[in-house]
Amino acid sequence: MTALSDPALDLARIRAALDALLPAWLPGRRWYAGKGAGSPPDVTTRLLDVVLPGDPALLVAVFDAGADGPYQALLGVRRDPVPPSAEPLIGRLEGPDGSGVFLYEATQDPELMGALLARIAAGGRTGPLCFEPAPGVELPVGTPGVASTAEQSNTSVAFAERAMLKVLRRPVPGDNPELELLTALRRAGGVPSAAPLAQVRTSASSAVGARTLALLQQFVRSRGDGWTIAVDRARACMAGECETVEPHGGFAAEAYALGLATARVHTALAEQLGSRPLTRPESEDLLDLLADRLAQGLRTVPQLAPYARALWAMQDDLREIVGRGGAPHVQRIHGDLHLGQALRGDQGWILVDFEGEPGRSPEQRRRPQPALRDVAAMLRSFDYAAHHALSAVLDRPPGDSGPHDPRAVRMARRASAWAVHNRRAYCTGYADGGGQDPRCAPVLLRCFEADKAVYEAVYESRNRPEWLPIPLSAVRRLAQWRRSSAPVDGTSGQPA
């Protein structure tokens, strides 16, 4: 690379330009949480440093955006106009002599990402940045990096199906939870996972303290992710195109296997990092956290108001059980489990993305939790998959019932049956894989399902309002179950 001149890489001028340009650029980014705020955020760049000099150069920026942050962006800086492969463009910075440089999203530049991989492999430190490859690993240096087009809260860049770089858009203080859990699974052995290969972090003395900026992991070869496969199978079921003779679509065996995989991950994490019953103070903390999240959800989403009494009653039921000595066991868990976090490998399902729920604080992500929280989250994902398949068959937005016609009613019933069938299969697989049968703890499971549905309602109201009917539908079913003291799916003693 030909180095850009020092004036072109004037970090003070680039910092000022970012503070001015990012407010208009951020709302178009999938990973930006403030898209529904209604006005551009005030941006303050807290750390800006050169990762790789040259033309193009690679910079890292860590910045606050309004009340949110910090966020991270990898920036390409180049004299020539940004090529299509390096979009989206952030803006152009004019030089004092009339020349200028272009600032753009660097993860979309394959060659620049390839250069970053070589820098990671070299190890060592550059200013506030620390590059730490795992001992003995051989990285595919010289390979361009191709960014994933999937909607994600982070950005993934693949290197020739050998390594995957996850750029953490909201880097948290301290050790990264995903690195901790992947390292534990690797020690356990026998549980397919993405082995950690390297990390990029800031030093404790940097302007943002010690934070992990990126993780490099083993690339997981797969036939696809659980979300894509499940939605396709559900759509085929509703459209009458299913090739199997199973009554509710050909995904039940996969749902069962996914339950097995989840239980094995939980068992390995418990063995490596410990499992124990909650103490009384910890139980109170858990109940208070659930109450705080529900109160926030009710304030944020007015459509939840009709179900408030039933939602609070679910938490009262759990509080009563805990008060009688029924505190659940806790351990480290995935923390953000759904169908999109599972890849279908040749030998079975592989769980990925152990970073935890983006809306939780770093302390909450690291805190041991009941394993049933992961189970409840996956059960919610089956419901989402059914609704999305239904929207594809009816050619309507998710949750839009449209005109009342016999075909729509019939398809909706099939969608509900598909979700129930696969939720049961998943729970059976989880129990057979060595986990506690989720159906043996219906109050705890339903409380976690309701908590997740309220979280989803808050997210959808802020980011995808047309999807809000999906979690609202779940909240309505859960509220009906609480009022009738009968399982939501209508089965006897089978709450899943």
C-alpha positions as CSV (number, residue, x, y, z in Angstrom):
1,M,0.0,0.0,0.0
2,T,1.1,3.6,-0.7
3,A,0.9,5.5,2.6
4,L,-1.5,8.5,2.7
5,S,0.3,11.7,3.6
6,D,0.3,12.8,7.2
7,P,-2.2,15.6,6.6
8,A,-4.6,13.1,5.0
9,L,-4.4,11.0,8.2
10,D,-4.8,14.0,10.5
11,L,-6.7,12.2,13.3
12,A,-8.0,15.4,14.8
13,R,-9.7,16.4,11.5
14,I,-11.0,12.8,11.0
15,R,-12.4,12.8,14.5
16,A,-14.3,16.1,13.9
17,A,-15.5,14.8,10.5
18,L,-16.8,11.6,12.1
19,D,-18.7,13.5,14.8
20,A,-20.4,15.4,12.0
21,L,-21.0,12.6,9.5
22,L,-22.0,9.6,11.7
23,P,-25.3,11.0,12.9
24,A,-26.7,10.8,9.4
25,W,-25.0,7.5,8.6
26,L,-25.8,5.5,11.8
27,P,-29.6,5.1,11.4
28,G,-29.0,2.9,8.3
29,R,-26.9,0.4,10.2
30,R,-28.5,-2.8,11.4
31,W,-26.4,-2.8,14.5
32,Y,-27.3,0.7,15.7
33,A,-29.9,0.5,18.5
34,G,-31.2,4.1,18.2
35,K,-32.9,3.9,14.8
36,G,-36.4,4.7,16.2
37,A,-35.3,7.7,18.2
38,G,-36.7,10.1,15.7
39,S,-33.7,12.5,15.5
40,P,-30.1,12.0,14.7
41,P,-27.8,11.2,17.7
42,D,-25.1,13.5,19.0
43,V,-21.8,11.6,18.3
44,T,-18.7,11.9,20.4
45,T,-15.7,9.9,19.2
46,R,-13.8,8.7,22.3
47,L,-11.0,6.7,20.6
48,L,-9.6,7.0,17.1
49,D,-6.4,5.3,16.0
50,V,-4.6,3.9,13.0
51,V,-4.7,0.1,12.7
52,L,-2.9,0.0,9.3
53,P,-1.3,2.9,7.4
54,G,-1.5,3.0,3.6
55,D,-3.9,3.9,0.9
56,P,-6.4,2.7,1.8
57,A,-5.6,3.0,5.5
58,L,-7.6,1.3,8.2
59,L,-8.7,3.1,11.4
60,V,-10.7,2.1,14.4
61,A,-13.2,4.4,16.0
62,V,-15.0,3.9,19.3
63,F,-17.8,6.5,19.9
64,D,-20.9,7.4,21.8
65,A,-24.1,8.1,20.0
66,G,-26.5,10.0,22.1
67,A,-27.3,8.0,25.3
68,D,-26.0,4.8,23.6
69,G,-22.5,3.5,23.4
70,P,-19.9,3.0,23.0
71,Y,-20.1,1.7,19.4
72,Q,-17.3,0.6,17.2
73,A,-16.6,1.2,13.5
74,L,-13.7,0.1,11.3
75,L,-13.0,2.9,8.9
76,G,-11.4,2.8,5.5
77,V,-9.6,6.0,4.4
78,R,-8.6,6.4,0.7
79,R,-7.9,9.0,-1.9
80,D,-9.8,7.4,-4.8
81,P,-13.5,7.2,-4.8
82,V,-14.9,4.2,-2.8
83,P,-15.4,1.1,-5.0
84,P,-18.8,-0.6,-4.9
85,S,-17.3,-3.5,-2.9
86,A,-16.4,-1.0,-0.1
87,E,-19.8,0.6,0.3
88,P,-21.4,2.1,2.3
89,L,-19.7,5.4,2.1
90,I,-19.6,7.5,5.3
91,G,-18.5,10.8,3.6
92,R,-15.7,12.8,2.1
93,L,-13.2,14.8,4.1
94,E,-11.9,17.8,2.2
95,G,-8.2,18.7,2.5
96,P,-6.8,22.2,2.9
97,D,-5.4,22.2,-0.6
98,G,-8.7,21.1,-2.2
99,S,-7.9,17.4,-2.2
100,G,-9.6,15.0,0.1
101,V,-10.1,11.5,1.3
102,F,-13.1,9.2,1.4
103,L,-14.2,7.6,4.7
104,Y,-16.1,4.3,4.4
105,E,-17.2,1.1,6.2
106,A,-14.0,-1.0,6.1
107,T,-15.6,-4.4,6.8
108,Q,-16.9,-4.2,3.2
109,D,-13.4,-3.9,1.7
110,P,-12.1,-7.5,1.2
111,E,-8.5,-6.5,0.7
112,L,-8.4,-4.2,3.7
113,M,-9.9,-7.0,5.8
114,G,-7.2,-9.4,4.5
115,A,-4.6,-6.9,5.6
116,L,-6.2,-6.8,9.1
117,L,-6.0,-10.5,9.3
118,A,-2.3,-10.4,8.7
119,R,-1.9,-7.7,11.4
120,I,-3.8,-9.9,13.8
121,A,-1.5,-12.9,13.0
122,A,1.6,-10.8,13.6
123,G,0.4,-10.1,17.2
124,G,1.8,-7.4,19.5
125,R,0.6,-3.9,20.2
126,T,0.0,-0.8,18.2
127,G,-0.7,2.2,20.4
128,P,-3.8,1.4,22.4
129,L,-4.6,-1.7,20.3
130,C,-3.5,-5.2,21.3
131,F,-3.5,-8.1,18.8
132,E,-3.5,-11.5,20.5
133,P,-3.5,-14.7,18.4
134,A,-4.0,-17.9,20.3
135,P,-0.8,-19.9,20.8
136,G,0.0,-22.3,17.9
137,V,-2.8,-21.3,15.6
138,E,-2.2,-20.9,11.9
139,L,-4.3,-18.2,10.3
140,P,-5.1,-18.0,6.6
141,V,-3.0,-14.9,6.0
142,G,-3.2,-13.6,2.4
143,T,-6.9,-14.3,2.1
144,P,-9.4,-11.5,1.5
145,G,-12.3,-11.1,4.0
146,V,-15.9,-11.2,2.8
147,A,-18.5,-9.6,5.1
148,S,-21.7,-11.4,5.8
149,T,-24.9,-9.9,4.4
150,A,-27.0,-11.4,7.2
151,E,-28.8,-9.0,9.6
152,Q,-26.7,-9.1,12.8
153,S,-26.0,-7.0,15.8
154,N,-22.3,-7.4,15.0
155,T,-20.5,-7.8,11.7
156,S,-18.9,-11.1,10.6
157,V,-16.1,-11.3,8.0
158,A,-15.2,-14.7,6.6
159,F,-11.8,-15.8,5.3
160,A,-11.9,-18.6,2.8
161,E,-14.1,-20.8,5.1
162,R,-11.2,-21.1,7.5
163,A,-11.7,-18.2,9.9
164,M,-14.5,-15.8,10.9
165,L,-13.8,-12.3,12.3
166,K,-16.6,-10.9,14.4
167,V,-16.4,-7.1,14.7
168,L,-18.1,-6.3,18.0
169,R,-20.2,-3.2,17.3
170,R,-20.9,-2.5,21.0
171,P,-17.7,-3.6,22.8
172,V,-18.1,-4.1,26.5
173,P,-15.6,-3.5,29.3
174,G,-13.4,-6.4,30.4
175,D,-13.1,-9.9,29.1
176,N,-15.5,-10.8,26.3
177,P,-18.2,-13.2,27.5
178,E,-18.1,-15.2,24.2
179,L,-14.4,-15.7,24.4
180,E,-14.8,-17.1,28.0
181,L,-17.5,-19.5,26.9
182,L,-15.9,-20.7,23.7
183,T,-12.7,-21.4,25.6
184,A,-14.6,-23.4,28.2
185,L,-16.3,-25.5,25.5
186,R,-13.0,-26.1,23.9
187,R,-11.6,-27.4,27.2
188,A,-14.6,-29.6,27.7
189,G,-14.2,-31.3,24.3
190,G,-16.9,-33.4,22.6
191,V,-19.1,-30.3,22.0
192,P,-18.9,-28.9,18.5
193,S,-18.2,-25.2,18.6
194,A,-16.3,-22.4,16.9
195,A,-12.8,-22.5,18.4
196,P,-11.4,-19.1,19.4
197,L,-8.3,-18.1,17.3
198,A,-7.5,-14.6,18.3
199,Q,-8.8,-11.3,19.7
200,V,-8.3,-7.6,19.2
201,R,-8.7,-5.5,22.3
202,T,-7.9,-2.1,23.7
203,S,-5.4,-1.7,26.5
204,A,-6.6,-0.8,30.0
205,S,-4.8,2.6,29.6
206,S,-6.7,3.5,26.4
207,A,-9.3,6.2,26.3
208,V,-12.1,3.6,26.6
209,G,-10.4,1.2,28.9
210,A,-9.9,-2.5,28.3
211,R,-12.5,-3.7,25.7
212,T,-12.6,-6.5,23.2
213,L,-13.1,-5.1,19.7
214,A,-13.1,-8.2,17.6
215,L,-12.9,-12.0,17.9
216,L,-11.4,-14.3,15.4
217,Q,-13.0,-17.8,15.4
218,Q,-12.8,-21.0,13.5
219,F,-15.1,-20.9,10.5
220,V,-18.1,-23.3,11.0
221,R,-19.0,-25.1,7.8
222,S,-22.7,-25.7,7.6
223,R,-25.7,-26.5,5.5
224,G,-27.3,-23.3,6.8
225,D,-28.6,-21.7,10.0
226,G,-31.6,-22.9,11.9
227,W,-33.7,-19.8,11.2
228,T,-33.4,-20.2,7.4
229,I,-34.0,-23.9,7.5
230,A,-36.9,-23.7,10.0
231,V,-38.8,-20.9,8.1
232,D,-38.4,-22.8,4.9
233,R,-39.8,-26.1,6.4
234,A,-42.6,-24.2,8.1
235,R,-43.5,-22.4,4.8
236,A,-43.6,-25.8,3.0
237,C,-45.8,-27.2,5.6
238,M,-48.3,-24.4,5.4
239,A,-48.2,-24.4,1.6
240,G,-48.8,-28.2,1.3
241,E,-45.3,-28.7,-0.2
242,C,-43.7,-30.7,2.7
243,E,-42.0,-33.8,1.4
244,T,-42.3,-35.7,4.6
245,V,-45.3,-37.5,6.1
246,E,-45.0,-35.8,9.5
247,P,-48.2,-34.0,10.3
248,H,-46.7,-30.6,11.0
249,G,-43.7,-30.4,8.6
250,G,-40.4,-32.0,8.4
251,F,-38.5,-30.1,11.0
252,A,-39.4,-32.1,14.2
253,A,-36.3,-34.3,14.0
254,E,-34.1,-31.2,13.6
255,A,-35.9,-29.5,16.5
256,Y,-35.2,-32.7,18.6
257,A,-31.5,-32.7,17.6
258,L,-31.3,-29.0,18.4
259,G,-32.6,-29.7,21.9
260,L,-29.9,-32.4,22.3
261,A,-27.2,-29.9,21.2
262,T,-28.5,-27.2,23.6
263,A,-28.4,-29.7,26.6
264,R,-24.9,-30.8,25.8
265,V,-23.6,-27.2,25.6
266,H,-25.3,-26.5,29.0
267,T,-23.8,-29.6,30.5
268,A,-20.3,-28.8,29.3
269,L,-20.5,-25.2,30.6
270,A,-21.7,-26.4,34.0
271,E,-18.9,-28.9,34.2
272,Q,-16.2,-26.3,33.2
273,L,-17.6,-23.1,34.9
274,G,-19.8,-24.5,37.7
275,S,-23.4,-24.8,38.6
276,R,-25.2,-24.1,41.9
277,P,-28.5,-23.1,43.4
278,L,-29.3,-19.5,43.7
279,T,-28.8,-18.0,47.2
280,R,-31.8,-16.1,48.7
281,P,-30.2,-12.7,47.9
282,E,-29.5,-13.8,44.4
283,S,-33.0,-15.1,43.9
284,E,-34.3,-11.7,45.0
285,D,-31.9,-10.0,42.5
286,L,-33.3,-12.2,39.7
287,L,-36.9,-11.5,40.6
288,D,-36.1,-7.7,40.8
289,L,-34.4,-7.8,37.4
290,L,-37.4,-9.5,35.9
291,A,-39.7,-6.9,37.5
292,D,-37.5,-4.0,36.3
293,R,-37.5,-5.3,32.7
294,L,-41.3,-5.8,32.8
295,A,-41.9,-2.3,34.2
296,Q,-39.6,-0.8,31.5
297,G,-41.4,-2.8,28.8
298,L,-44.8,-1.6,30.0
299,R,-43.6,2.0,29.9
300,T,-42.1,1.6,26.4
301,V,-44.8,-0.4,24.6
302,P,-48.3,0.9,25.4
303,Q,-49.8,-2.2,23.5
304,L,-48.6,-4.4,26.4
305,A,-51.0,-2.6,28.9
306,P,-53.9,-5.0,28.5
307,Y,-51.7,-7.9,29.7
308,A,-50.0,-6.2,32.5
309,R,-52.0,-7.9,35.3
310,A,-51.3,-11.4,34.0
311,L,-47.6,-10.6,33.4
312,W,-47.2,-9.4,36.9
313,A,-49.1,-12.4,38.2
314,M,-46.6,-14.8,36.5
315,Q,-43.8,-13.1,38.3
316,D,-45.8,-13.4,41.6
317,D,-46.1,-17.1,41.0
318,L,-42.4,-17.4,40.5
319,R,-41.7,-15.3,43.6
320,E,-44.0,-17.6,45.6
321,I,-42.1,-20.8,44.4
322,V,-38.7,-19.3,45.2
323,G,-40.0,-18.2,48.6
324,R,-40.9,-21.8,49.4
325,G,-37.3,-22.9,48.7
326,G,-37.6,-23.6,45.0
327,A,-34.7,-21.4,43.8
328,P,-33.4,-22.6,40.4
329,H,-29.8,-23.7,39.8
330,V,-27.7,-21.3,37.8
331,Q,-24.7,-21.5,35.5
332,R,-23.2,-19.7,32.5
333,I,-25.5,-20.0,29.5
334,H,-25.6,-18.9,25.9
335,G,-27.7,-15.8,26.8
336,D,-29.2,-15.0,23.4
337,L,-30.2,-18.3,22.0
338,H,-32.5,-18.5,18.9
339,L,-32.7,-20.4,15.7
340,G,-30.3,-18.0,13.9
341,Q,-27.6,-18.9,16.5
342,A,-27.5,-22.5,15.4
343,L,-25.7,-23.9,12.3
344,R,-26.5,-27.3,10.8
345,G,-23.2,-29.1,10.4
346,D,-22.8,-32.5,8.9
347,Q,-22.7,-34.1,12.3
348,G,-25.5,-32.1,14.0
349,W,-26.2,-28.6,15.3
350,I,-23.5,-26.2,16.4
351,L,-24.4,-23.3,18.6
352,V,-22.6,-20.0,17.8
353,D,-22.6,-16.3,19.0
354,F,-22.2,-16.7,22.7
355,E,-21.9,-13.0,23.3
356,G,-25.2,-12.7,25.2
357,E,-28.3,-10.6,24.8
358,P,-27.3,-7.1,23.4
359,G,-29.8,-5.3,25.7
360,R,-28.1,-6.6,28.8
361,S,-25.2,-5.0,30.7
362,P,-21.8,-6.7,30.7
363,E,-22.3,-7.7,34.3
364,Q,-25.7,-9.3,33.5
365,R,-24.3,-11.2,30.5
366,R,-21.6,-12.8,32.7
367,R,-23.9,-13.6,35.6
368,P,-24.8,-17.3,36.0
369,Q,-28.5,-17.8,35.1
370,P,-31.0,-20.7,35.0
371,A,-30.4,-22.8,31.9
372,L,-34.2,-22.6,31.2
373,R,-33.7,-19.0,30.1
374,D,-31.9,-20.3,26.9
375,V,-34.7,-22.9,26.4
376,A,-37.4,-20.3,26.7
377,A,-35.6,-18.1,24.2
378,M,-35.4,-20.9,21.7
379,L,-39.1,-21.7,22.1
380,R,-39.8,-18.1,21.3
381,S,-37.8,-18.5,18.1
382,F,-40.0,-21.3,16.9
383,D,-42.9,-19.0,17.2
384,Y,-41.1,-16.3,15.2
385,A,-40.3,-18.8,12.5
386,A,-43.9,-19.9,12.2
387,H,-45.1,-16.3,11.9
388,H,-42.5,-15.5,9.2
389,A,-43.4,-18.5,7.2
390,L,-47.1,-17.6,7.5
391,S,-46.4,-14.0,6.2
392,A,-44.5,-15.5,3.2
393,V,-47.4,-17.8,2.4
394,L,-50.0,-15.1,2.8
395,D,-47.8,-12.4,1.2
396,R,-48.5,-10.0,4.2
397,P,-46.2,-8.5,6.8
398,P,-45.5,-10.6,9.9
399,G,-48.4,-10.4,12.3
400,D,-50.8,-8.8,9.8
401,S,-53.9,-11.0,9.8
402,G,-55.3,-9.3,6.7
403,P,-58.8,-9.9,5.5
404,H,-60.7,-12.7,7.3
405,D,-60.9,-15.5,4.8
406,P,-60.9,-19.3,5.2
407,R,-57.5,-19.8,3.6
408,A,-55.8,-17.3,6.0
409,V,-57.5,-19.0,9.0
410,R,-56.4,-22.4,7.8
411,M,-52.8,-21.2,7.3
412,A,-52.7,-19.6,10.7
413,R,-53.8,-22.8,12.3
414,R,-51.1,-24.7,10.5
415,A,-48.5,-22.1,11.6
416,S,-49.6,-22.6,15.3
417,A,-49.5,-26.4,15.0
418,W,-46.1,-26.3,13.4
419,A,-44.7,-24.1,16.3
420,V,-46.3,-26.3,19.0
421,H,-45.1,-29.6,17.4
422,N,-41.5,-28.4,17.1
423,R,-41.4,-26.8,20.6
424,R,-42.4,-30.2,22.0
425,A,-39.7,-31.9,20.0
426,Y,-37.1,-29.5,21.1
427,C,-38.0,-29.9,24.8
428,T,-37.9,-33.7,24.4
429,G,-34.5,-33.5,22.8
430,Y,-33.3,-31.3,25.6
431,A,-34.5,-33.7,28.3
432,D,-32.9,-36.7,26.4
433,G,-29.7,-34.8,26.1
434,G,-29.3,-34.6,29.9
435,G,-31.0,-31.3,30.7
436,Q,-33.9,-30.9,33.0
437,D,-37.1,-31.5,31.2
438,P,-38.4,-27.9,30.6
439,R,-42.0,-29.1,31.1
440,C,-41.2,-30.0,34.7
441,A,-40.8,-26.3,35.6
442,P,-43.7,-24.6,33.8
443,V,-43.9,-21.5,36.0
444,L,-40.2,-20.7,35.6
445,L,-40.3,-21.5,31.9
446,R,-43.3,-19.4,31.2
447,C,-41.9,-16.5,33.3
448,F,-38.8,-16.5,31.1
449,E,-40.9,-16.8,27.9
450,A,-42.9,-13.8,29.0
451,D,-39.7,-11.9,29.8
452,K,-38.3,-12.6,26.4
453,A,-41.5,-11.7,24.6
454,V,-41.6,-8.3,26.4
455,Y,-38.0,-7.8,25.5
456,E,-38.9,-8.6,21.8
457,A,-41.8,-6.2,22.0
458,V,-39.5,-3.3,23.1
459,Y,-37.0,-4.2,20.4
460,E,-39.7,-4.4,17.6
461,S,-41.4,-1.2,18.7
462,R,-38.1,0.7,18.4
463,N,-36.6,-1.0,15.3
464,R,-39.3,-2.9,13.3
465,P,-42.8,-1.8,14.2
466,E,-44.4,-4.0,11.6
467,W,-43.1,-7.0,13.5
468,L,-44.6,-5.9,16.8
469,P,-47.7,-8.1,16.5
470,I,-45.5,-11.3,16.8
471,P,-44.3,-10.8,20.4
472,L,-47.7,-9.2,21.3
473,S,-49.4,-12.4,20.1
474,A,-47.1,-14.4,22.4
475,V,-47.8,-12.2,25.4
476,R,-51.5,-12.6,24.8
477,R,-51.2,-16.4,24.7
478,L,-49.1,-16.4,27.9
479,A,-51.6,-14.2,29.6
480,Q,-54.4,-16.5,28.7
481,W,-52.5,-19.4,30.0
482,R,-51.9,-17.7,33.4
483,R,-55.6,-16.8,33.7
484,S,-56.8,-20.3,32.8
485,S,-54.0,-22.1,34.6
486,A,-53.7,-24.2,31.5
487,P,-50.8,-24.5,29.0
488,V,-50.8,-22.1,26.1
489,D,-50.7,-24.8,23.5
490,G,-53.8,-26.5,24.9
491,T,-52.1,-29.8,25.9
492,S,-52.5,-31.3,29.3
493,G,-49.5,-30.8,31.5
494,Q,-47.2,-29.9,28.5
495,P,-46.4,-26.2,28.9
496,A,-44.0,-26.2,26.0
